[in-house]
Amino acid sequence: MTDTPPPSGTGCVECLASGSWWLHLRRCTTCGHVGCCEVSPNHHAQRHFELTGHRFVQSFEPHEEWWWDYVEEQEVDGVVLPGPSSHPPAQSVPGPSGHVPANWESIIFDE
């Protein structure tokens, strides 16, 4: 995991391309892909794992230092990855700003 490229950006690659939104972000430790979490409407980080087999992600949220293994479905110990280790702290959560529906909480928590 130590040869990981930098993050692919500051937001979910697929959500930004499609005009969608996310709750939290995850960074692939293999290739640097940034995708949205499983609670987000589109689950792009998990879909990235399903398409590529890249099993480990790190939280891409400020002040969070944890890693996840999609194969074992549990937190694991990780290594320090090249920076940045999160999206900019001023970036909105959920995000991106301007794309989050006013009823986002009911969309996520009423499913």
Phi, psi and omega in degrees: 000354186280346179264023183294133174294165176296166179302149181289349179167194181259359179217175178296122184304310184289321178296318178297320181291329184260355182080019181269194184217169183219164173265299179230163185243150177230146180244125177292128181281349179273312188237352179090358180305131175256122180227166181277155185286175182290339177278337177295155184302330188254347174054041187293330178295316179293320178297323176299316176301313182297325180279327189251337187081005177286104194274341185253135173230157172244145173303139177248032178256144179303140175067017175248129182234070178219158182233153182231142176249113181291333180289310181276348181054053179203161174291147179224164173285140180236186179242162177289125180260158176302142182289167357284158182264001178201169170291164180302136182304331181281350180292138184293148174229117358292172184214178356279156179307135179093348180246354184273124180292151181301330182262031185303322182297318179290329177297315183282313190270350178260002181287000000 
